[in-house]
């Protein structure tokens, strides 16, 4: 029983002591926080004061430096700036418009313009023409398909640049509603009666021009051949003629070995009693039978 009372007394004492320690810690913490806040205020106040002093000093130095610069600048002579000449406008890089003769040659006439003004988007979009599959990926140059012939390609280029209605139709239709190939097929079918005479005339002129160029080239070739033949004849006439007309190779060999017998007969006698065959025997290094006998007798005598 005494032990239990002692334990209770000890626990109560511990609790009391803990409360006292907690109160003391809270008191000290409050005092520390208060002291820290006080120190922070003092540091902040001191920092602000120093900042104001530094700013005032910097402003003072800046004003002093500005005054010195102004004084120095007033002493320096200011050069006069020449007036800037006006810059001429840059010419636009737009392509020159085709002349009336070129437009006429490619069928862009007033009648065609009036006919085109009556067209609409529905004229192209609702035209009864089936889409054809693309045979190949044909490139486009200057907004014109290259599967057109020479005259049509030039006509399409000129009509896009000179007839705004066609340019507008093509911009709105291709490629959202139709392919480029179909657009130009529909266009040329619609305006065929207006452009057909001009296209026919163009190709007829090309055909005549090609025939004239062919005739000129043939004429130049014949003149060149005649000139070459004349030059060859002149060279043959200047070449030296051959003294011998014989074509027999055995005769030519005899002439080489024995000399020209005909010239010996016709020329004067040179006083040589022997003929050519004697000369050959005398100079050939061959010996006769008599020489062999004489040589044998001489050896027997020795």
C-alpha angles and dihedrals in degrees: 000000000000089000092056092049091050091050091051091047090049092049092049090048091050092050091048091049092048091052090050090050091048092050091047092049092049090049092050092045091051090049091048093049091048091049091047092050090048092050091047091052091050092048092047091048091049092047092049090049091050090047092052090049092049091047091049091049092048091049090049092050091047092051090048092049092047090052091051092049091048091050092049092045091053090057095051119086113243111227117226114249113225115232115265111245117238113263111234115235115265111245114243117253093224116139115256115260116251117254125246093257093058092046090050092049091055095046100256098141135153090260090056091049092051091049092050092051088064093057125098137189089265090057089068100030096049097040109130098243124123120227113254121213115254109255094197141352098270113193123237121226121186091352091300126115113239094218089082121094122257097268095043092049091052092045091051092050092050095044092052091053099040106032109057094191093065092046090051093048092050093048093052097041106039123107100346098065104015143005122263090246093056093047094058093042090055091045095052091045091053096048098034095113091054099046104031096088092051093048091049092049092050095055092044089056090049090051093051091047092050091051091050091050090049091052091048092050092049090049091050091048092051091048090050092050091049091050091050091049091050091050091050092051091051091052092049092050091053094050115101116253120242119249093215122061096181118119096185109112092202091056091049090052091051090051090051094049102036102026129238102318092188092059091050092054094047097041127075121280111266094205095256109141095195127069129233094272091058088052091053092050092047095050102033096082092235120135128217127228093258091059090053091053094048091050091051092053092050092053091050091052091055 
